[in-house]
Amino acid sequence: MTEAAVADVLSTAITQIKRAEAPLTLQPETNLLNDVGFDSLEITELIFTIEDKLNITFNYERFREEHLTSFGALCQFVARECAPAHAV
């Protein structure tokens, strides 16, 4: 799955979790914690939603807080997790 396709899935998931009436404008540098305002429960919901929508399982040994510092960093991490070598 391309990073652009992952970004579309993540953008939709983030908009739904934040219960926004209109799609959120997410740039690669958008900070999910500070700019979007995710709390720990929403982060957990986002991770489970991503895993469910993309039919993947995160490798939590590779997942780090810095993957949440920007929308772009999370998209890159998820795209790598979707790569065939990481498929479950």
C-alpha positions in Angstrom: 0.0 0.0 0.0 1.4 3.4 -0.9 2.0 6.1 1.6 -0.7 8.3 -0.1 -3.3 5.5 0.3 -2.3 5.0 3.9 -2.7 8.8 4.4 -6.2 8.7 3.1 -7.2 5.8 5.4 -5.5 7.6 8.4 -7.1 10.9 7.6 -10.6 9.3 7.5 -9.9 7.4 10.8 -8.6 10.5 12.6 -11.6 12.6 11.4 -14.0 9.9 12.7 -12.2 9.5 16.0 -12.2 13.3 16.6 -15.8 13.3 15.6 -15.2 16.2 13.3 -18.1 17.3 11.1 -15.8 18.1 8.2 -12.6 16.2 7.2 -9.6 17.5 9.1 -6.8 19.1 7.1 -3.8 17.1 7.9 -0.4 18.0 6.6 2.7 15.8 6.9 4.0 18.1 9.7 0.7 18.1 11.6 1.4 17.0 15.2 -1.2 14.5 16.3 -0.8 15.2 20.0 -0.5 19.0 20.0 -2.3 20.1 16.8 -5.0 17.5 16.6 -5.3 17.1 20.4 -5.3 13.3 20.7 -5.3 11.9 24.2 -4.1 8.5 25.2 -7.5 6.8 24.7 -7.9 8.3 21.2 -4.4 7.2 20.3 -5.3 3.6 21.4 -8.6 3.9 19.4 -6.6 5.1 16.3 -4.1 2.2 16.5 -6.9 -0.4 16.7 -8.8 1.4 13.9 -5.8 1.4 11.7 -5.1 -2.3 12.4 -8.7 -3.2 11.6 -9.1 -1.1 8.5 -5.8 -2.2 7.0 -5.9 -5.8 8.3 -2.5 -5.4 9.9 -1.0 -5.9 13.4 1.5 -3.2 14.5 4.8 -4.4 15.7 4.8 -2.7 19.0 8.6 -3.2 19.4 9.1 -0.9 16.5 6.3 1.6 17.3 7.6 4.7 19.1 6.2 7.9 20.4 8.0 9.8 17.6 5.6 8.1 15.1 2.9 10.3 16.7 4.9 13.5 16.4 3.6 14.1 12.9 0.9 12.8 10.6 3.7 12.1 8.0 5.7 10.0 10.5 2.7 7.9 11.3 1.9 7.4 7.6 5.4 6.3 7.0 5.3 3.9 9.9 2.0 2.4 8.8 3.1 2.1 5.2 6.1 0.1 6.3 3.9 -2.1 8.5 1.7 -2.8 5.4 4.7 -3.9 3.4 4.6 -7.7 2.6 7.5 -8.4 4.9 5.4 -7.2 7.9 2.1 -8.7 6.9 0.4 -11.0 9.3 
